[in-house]
C-alpha cells in the first residue's frame, strides 16, 4: 500500500511545483518583453507555452511510472520530443509573408526558445533555463540596437511605412527627400485609406534601395508637414 501511494505521488512534490513555477516566471518575463513591443504573441502566449512545455517534460519523466515492470520499458524522451514538433506549428502561424517581406520570424523564434526554457525548467535544469532567459534579453536589448547601427547595403531593399494627409502634396515632398538622401524608390503599395481628424489620410508601404541611414531618413520624414507617422519595417513608428 505504501509503495503504491509513493508511486502515485511520484513527480507531484514540491520540487516539481517549484520547476513549474520557475518555468512560469521565466516564460512570463520573456512574454512581457514581447508584450511591451506589441508583438503578435505576447505575455499570455509565451507564459502558456513555457508552462505547458514544463508540464509535458514532467509528464514524460514521471507520468508512466505506474506501468513500468519487468516486461515494460519506456523512453522518457519520446513525449518531450513532441514539444519541438508542436511548437513548430505554433511558430509557423506567427510568420506573416506579405509581398516580399517576411514578418514574425523573431517572435516565432522566441516562442521556440520559450518552449526550450520550459523544457529545461521541467527537466530540473534550472541554471540552463535562467541563463537562456538572460540570453534572450541580451539578444533583443543589445543585438537589436547593434544591428541598426551596422552599415546598410545599398543593394538590400528596405521598406518604409508612411501615413500622411492626402491632397496636400505630401507624397511628392517625401519622394523628393528619398532622392535627396540617395534612396531610389522601387515600389509603392497602398496599405489603407483612413480618416484623421475629419481629413483624408493614406497609409502605404514604400520599398527603397540605397546605402543611406534609414534612421536619419525616418527622422527627417517625420518633420515633413502632413506626415502623421513613419517607420521602417523593423522599428517602431516615429510620430511628428
C-alpha positions, 0 to 999 in steps of 0.5 A: 500500500505504501509503495503504491501511494509513493508511486502515485505521488511520484513527480507531484512534490514540491520540487516539481511545483517549484520547476513549474513555477520557475518555468512560469516566471521565466516564460512570463518575463520573456512574454512581457518583453514581447508584450511591451513591443506589441508583438503578435504573441505576447505575455499570455502566449509565451507564459502558456507555452513555457508552462505547458512545455514544463508540464509535458517534460514532467509528464514524460519523466514521471507520468508512466511510472505506474506501468513500468515492470519487468516486461515494460520499458519506456523512453522518457524522451519520446513525449518531450520530443513532441514539444519541438514538433508542436511548437513548430506549428505554433511558430509557423502561424506567427510568420506573416509573408506579405509581398516580399517581406517576411514578418514574425520570424523573431517572435516565432523564434522566441516562442521556440526558445520559450518552449526550450526554457520550459523544457529545461525548467521541467527537466530540473535544469534550472541554471540552463533555463535562467541563463537562456532567459538572460540570453534572450534579453541580451539578444533583443536589448543589445543585438537589436540596437547593434544591428541598426547601427551596422552599415546598410547595403545599398543593394538590400531593399528596405521598406518604409511605412508612411501615413500622411494627409492626402491632397496636400502634396505630401507624397511628392515632398517625401519622394523628393527627400528619398532622392535627396538622401540617395534612396531610389524608390522601387515600389509603392503599395497602398496599405489603407485609406483612413480618416484623421481628424475629419481629413483624408489620410493614406497609409502605404508601404514604400520599398527603397534601395540605397546605402543611406541611414534609414534612421536619419531618413525616418527622422527627417520624414517625420518633420515633413508637414502632413506626415502623421507617422513613419517607420521602417519595417523593423522599428517602431513608428516615429510620430511628428 
